Amino acid sequence: MEDAKKVALGWIEENAYRVAAAAAIPIPIPGSHTILCTAIEAYMIYNIASIYGVTLTIAEAIAMIPTLGGAVVAGKTASSVVGEAATYLPFAGWLLKGVVGGATAYGIGRASVTYFSVKYPNKEAAEFSQESIKDFVYKVFEQYGIKL
């Protein structure tokens, strides 16, 4: 078995790229960038918890995002503000959204790995069944009352 921290750190990079790509999509609907990126960040936390053998609900994974520390909250706020404002700047704005979104997701992922590593030191990675990101994102949108 592999160390849970090592496996979880690998999971962060993959999901930071997903958030960066999602953030860079030029969606002209206000708030859509924030909800989509939050869904992918929650997916990352949900799976990091699973690596440590912890089962979270979708609501718990979403709730962990702002509780991971002041720097992460500031980054998430900046990501949301930049993300929504940059929508109106063709190409450069979309690229900026991707960079800020990916960096924020990376910070959230690192904070969540630190949280679980402190709570469960020297833990071996648990076997887990990864839920489809598409299904997870749909469930998060439903948490916000949006049916897709």
SULPEDA-V735706 format. One line per field, one symbol per residue. ss: DSSP state (H for helix, E for strand, C for the rest). phi: phi as a letter, one per 40 degrees, with the letter a starting at -180 (. if undefined). burial: 1 if it has 24 or more other ideal C-beta (glycine too) atoms within 12 Angstrom, else 0. A space follows every 10 residues. Layout:
ss->???
phi->???
burial->???
//
This chain:
ss->CCEHHHHHHH HHHHHHHHHH HHHHCCCCCC CHHHHHHHHH HHHHHHHHHH HCCCCCCHHH HHHHHHHCCH HHHHHHHHHH HHHHHHHHCC CHHHHHHHHH HHHHHHHHHH HHHHHHHHHC CCCECCCCCC CCHHHHHHHH HHHCCCCC
phi->.ccccccccc ccddcccccd ccccccbccd gccccccccc ccdccdccdc ccgbbbcccc ccccdccchd cccccccccc ccdcccdcbd fccccddccc cccccccccc ccccdccccb cfcccccacc cdcccccdcc dcdcgbcb
burial->0001101110 1101110111 1111100000 0111111111 1111111111 1101010100 1101110100 0100110111 0111011000 0011011111 1111111111 1111111000 0010110000 0010011011 10000000
//
